[in-house]
Amino acid sequence: MDKKELRKRYVEQDSRGKALLLEKLAFCKFADRYDFENYFRIGELRDSELLCLASFLYHHECFLMLTDIMNHYKERFIFADTSLLREFEPDEALMERMARLDILPGV
């Protein structure tokens, strides 16, 4: 693909498509071999590798690509610690506010 084909492809896109294409170009230009290869095997990555890839995308302002990864692998970005919930003692004000928001029906 040369510059002429890239320009044509860019012009044919809507605004979101243009932004995504620019992000992909930035990613291809600035990613080292490690990050580039990790992008294509996201499902196999360890948590530390996934966070490194997310950090790379964030620092190079590839926010659409980052959002896509975070949406598809959101459970890997959220580390639940149920032990904190077991020890948590809600006060009356919190429970009243949550009931108002209808988060806990019947409270």
QUIDAFEN-V858585 format. One record per residue. N is the residue number from 1. RES is the residue in one small letter. PHI is phi in whole degrees, 0 to 359 (NA if undefined). Layout:
{{N/RES/PHI} {N/RES/PHI}}
This chain:
{{1/m/NA} {2/d/252} {3/k/301} {4/k/297} {5/e/293} {6/l/297} {7/r/299} {8/k/299} {9/r/297} {10/y/296} {11/v/296} {12/e/287} {13/q/276} {14/d/280} {15/s/297} {16/r/292} {17/g/297} {18/k/296} {19/a/297} {20/l/294} {21/l/298} {22/l/296} {23/e/296} {24/k/294} {25/l/295} {26/a/297} {27/f/298} {28/c/296} {29/k/283} {30/f/259} {31/a/287} {32/d/282} {33/r/302} {34/y/300} {35/d/294} {36/f/298} {37/e/292} {38/n/298} {39/y/300} {40/f/269} {41/r/227} {42/i/303} {43/g/297} {44/e/262} {45/l/288} {46/r/288} {47/d/302} {48/s/296} {49/e/292} {50/l/297} {51/l/292} {52/c/295} {53/l/296} {54/a/299} {55/s/297} {56/f/300} {57/l/298} {58/y/296} {59/h/291} {60/h/258} {61/e/56} {62/c/266} {63/f/290} {64/l/292} {65/m/295} {66/l/295} {67/t/299} {68/d/298} {69/i/297} {70/m/293} {71/n/290} {72/h/284} {73/y/236} {74/k/300} {75/e/295} {76/r/277} {77/f/265} {78/i/251} {79/f/258} {80/a/281} {81/d/237} {82/t/291} {83/s/297} {84/l/295} {85/l/289} {86/r/295} {87/e/272} {88/f/285} {89/e/245} {90/p/289} {91/d/270} {92/e/296} {93/a/297} {94/l/297} {95/m/296} {96/e/294} {97/r/293} {98/m/295} {99/a/296} {100/r/296} {101/l/281} {102/d/64} {103/i/284} {104/l/246} {105/p/298} {106/g/88} {107/v/269}}
